[in-house]
């Protein structure tokens, strides 16, 4: 955990505090959440 997949690649949640949650949620909804 601690990273999320965005359209620009993997970013840490600290780097994109304003974008990590929608990206993570969108990825989860798409069935593509790969946080481990």
Protein Blocks (a to p, Z undefined) as FASTA:
>chain_A
ZZacdfkbccdfklmmmlmmmmmmmmmmnopaccZZ
